[in-house]
Amino acid sequence: MKKEETILLLNEKTDLLACEVSCPSSSCPSHGKKYVYGVPYVIAKCNKCGATYKTDFSQNIYTKKARQLNSMLYKRNKVVIIASEKYENDLMCIKEHFNGFNNWEVSEVTQSTEEIKVCRKCGICQNCFTCMDCGKSYERNPERRKQVCPHCGSARFTNTFVKEVRLTDNEKIRVCPHCNSTRVKMTRTTNKTRCHKCGSRKLSEKHVNLLYRLDIKRKRAYRQEE
């Protein structure tokens, strides 16, 4: 049986520092819900006068992901890195870095395309939940940090899958039929003819993403048991 490849993704979605935060506002729908957020700046302190100031904290994605990449390579003999077009230069930097070590085999960077379409019918509501026990939907309670189903009391839930979004009068804004929220993330699919979630053939025009791939593999003399 072929082992699954260990993949590190370098794209806009993963271009974040591992900073877990939570909105402190009790009126916010996301209150109490932890999420990862990119850190745009830090507050620095002068060692001489003690004054504090805001400074840019922008870093390339290799710097941000170096620890994760090293953790992947620690007990594995091979890691595949897939980068979007924006991060091609970062991938080349990683290739040059690992070429300097004697114990790694580094492949050439290969290029491929990925065709993505968006379903116009289904998606995930970012505002309400569906209970995993009774199956009923409900909105977040801003007064409670730990969310529970108001119907059965279960604490097991997931974001609501909307099988068919409701369109407003002008048919331009899609809303969730359960909570009327416009925060609905439509399903993305690589299927060319129909949505893999709801089976609908109502798909957007295709969007082509350019991807780059790099394989880092231990040389035979340095391989270890996984």
C-alpha positions in Angstrom: 0.0 0.0 0.0 1.4 3.4 -1.1 2.0 5.8 1.8 0.3 9.2 1.6 2.6 12.1 0.9 3.4 14.6 3.6 2.6 18.0 2.0 3.4 21.5 3.1 1.2 24.2 1.3 2.5 27.7 0.7 -0.4 29.9 -0.3 -2.4 32.9 0.8 -4.4 30.8 3.2 -1.4 29.4 5.0 0.7 32.6 5.0 0.1 33.3 8.7 2.0 33.2 11.9 0.6 30.7 14.4 -1.1 33.4 16.5 -4.3 32.1 18.0 -6.7 34.9 19.0 -10.3 35.4 19.9 -12.6 38.5 19.5 -13.2 40.1 23.0 -16.5 41.8 21.9 -19.5 40.0 23.4 -21.8 41.3 20.6 -19.6 39.8 17.9 -20.9 36.6 16.3 -17.3 35.2 16.6 -17.0 36.0 20.3 -15.2 33.2 22.1 -14.3 31.4 18.9 -10.5 31.0 18.4 -9.0 31.5 15.0 -5.5 32.0 13.5 -4.6 35.5 12.5 -1.7 37.0 10.7 0.4 39.4 12.8 1.0 42.6 10.7 3.1 44.4 13.3 4.5 44.3 16.8 5.0 46.7 19.6 8.7 47.1 20.2 10.5 48.8 23.1 13.7 50.9 23.0 16.4 49.5 25.2 17.7 53.0 25.9 14.8 55.3 26.6 12.0 52.7 27.2 9.7 54.3 24.5 7.4 51.9 22.7 6.6 52.0 19.0 4.9 50.0 16.4 7.1 48.3 13.8 6.3 46.2 10.7 6.3 42.5 11.2 6.2 41.3 7.6 8.2 38.1 7.0 8.5 35.8 4.0 6.5 32.6 4.2 9.7 30.5 4.5 10.6 32.2 7.7 7.1 31.7 9.0 6.9 28.0 8.0 10.5 27.0 8.8 9.6 25.4 12.1 6.7 23.5 10.6 8.9 22.2 7.8 11.6 21.1 10.1 9.0 19.3 12.3 7.8 17.5 9.2 11.3 16.4 8.2 12.2 15.3 11.7 10.7 11.8 11.5 9.9 11.6 7.8 12.1 10.7 4.8 10.2 12.9 2.3 8.2 16.1 2.3 6.4 17.6 -0.7 6.1 21.4 -0.8 3.4 22.9 -3.1 3.4 26.6 -3.6 1.0 29.0 -5.4 2.4 31.4 -8.1 2.9 34.2 -5.6 5.4 32.1 -3.6 7.5 30.8 -6.4 10.6 32.8 -5.2 10.2 31.4 -1.7 10.1 27.9 -3.0 13.3 28.6 -5.0 14.9 29.9 -1.7 14.0 26.6 0.1 15.4 24.6 -2.8 18.7 26.5 -2.7 18.9 26.1 1.1 18.4 22.3 1.2 20.8 21.8 -1.8 23.5 23.0 0.6 23.0 19.9 2.9 24.6 16.6 2.1 21.8 14.4 3.5 18.9 15.6 1.3 18.0 15.0 -2.3 16.2 18.0 -3.7 14.1 17.7 -6.9 13.7 20.2 -9.6 10.7 22.6 -9.3 7.9 21.3 -11.4 4.9 23.3 -12.6 1.2 22.3 -12.9 -2.2 23.9 -13.1 -5.3 23.5 -11.0 -8.8 24.4 -12.3 -11.2 25.6 -9.7 -14.9 26.3 -10.0 -17.4 27.7 -7.4 -20.8 26.1 -6.9 -23.6 28.7 -7.1 -25.9 26.6 -5.0 -24.3 25.3 -1.8 -21.8 26.5 0.8 -20.9 26.8 4.4 -22.5 29.4 6.7 -19.9 31.2 8.8 -22.6 32.5 11.2 -24.6 29.5 12.5 -24.0 25.9 13.6 -25.6 22.5 13.1 -25.8 20.2 16.0 -24.1 16.9 15.4 -26.5 15.0 17.6 -30.0 16.3 16.8 -29.2 17.8 13.4 -30.9 21.2 14.1 -29.3 24.6 13.2 -28.9 27.5 15.6 -27.0 30.8 15.9 -24.1 31.5 18.2 -25.0 32.7 21.7 -22.8 35.8 22.3 -23.4 35.5 26.0 -21.7 32.1 26.3 -18.1 31.3 25.7 -18.8 27.5 25.3 -21.6 27.0 22.7 -24.2 24.3 23.2 -27.3 23.3 21.2 -30.4 25.1 22.5 -32.5 22.1 21.4 -30.7 19.2 23.0 -27.9 20.7 25.0 -25.1 19.0 23.0 -21.7 20.7 22.7 -20.9 18.9 19.5 -21.5 21.1 16.4 -20.2 22.1 13.1 -20.7 25.1 10.8 -23.9 24.7 8.9 -23.8 23.2 5.4 -26.2 25.1 3.2 -27.5 22.8 0.5 -29.2 25.6 -1.3 -28.5 29.3 -0.5 -31.4 31.8 -0.7 -31.1 34.7 -3.1 -32.2 38.2 -2.2 -34.7 40.2 -4.4 -31.9 41.4 -6.7 -30.5 37.9 -6.9 -27.0 39.1 -6.3 -26.6 38.5 -2.6 -26.7 34.9 -1.3 -27.9 34.4 2.3 -28.2 31.4 4.6 -31.8 30.1 4.8 -31.3 29.2 8.5 -30.1 32.5 9.9 -30.3 35.0 7.0 -26.6 35.7 7.2 -24.7 36.8 4.1 -21.6 35.2 5.5 -21.8 32.1 3.3 -18.7 30.6 1.8 -19.6 29.0 -1.4 -18.2 25.5 -2.2 -15.1 25.3 -4.3 -14.7 22.3 -6.5 -12.2 20.8 -9.0 -14.9 18.9 -10.7 -15.5 20.3 -14.2 -19.2 19.4 -14.6 -20.9 19.3 -11.2 -20.4 20.1 -7.5 -18.9 17.3 -5.4 -21.0 18.3 -2.4 -24.5 18.9 -3.7 -24.3 17.6 -7.3 -25.4 20.9 -8.8 -24.3 21.7 -12.3 -24.6 25.5 -11.6 -20.9 26.3 -11.5 -18.9 29.5 -12.0 -16.4 30.0 -14.8 -13.2 28.1 -14.2 -10.3 29.8 -12.4 -6.9 28.4 -13.2 -4.3 28.4 -10.4 -0.6 27.9 -11.2 1.2 25.6 -8.7 4.8 24.7 -8.1 6.1 21.5 -6.5 9.3 20.7 -4.8 10.3 17.3 -3.3 12.7 17.0 -0.4 13.9 13.5 0.3 16.5 11.9 2.6 19.4 10.3 0.8 19.5 6.5 1.2 22.3 6.5 3.8 20.4 8.8 6.1 16.9 7.3 5.8 15.2 6.2 9.0 12.2 4.0 9.9 8.8 5.8 9.8 
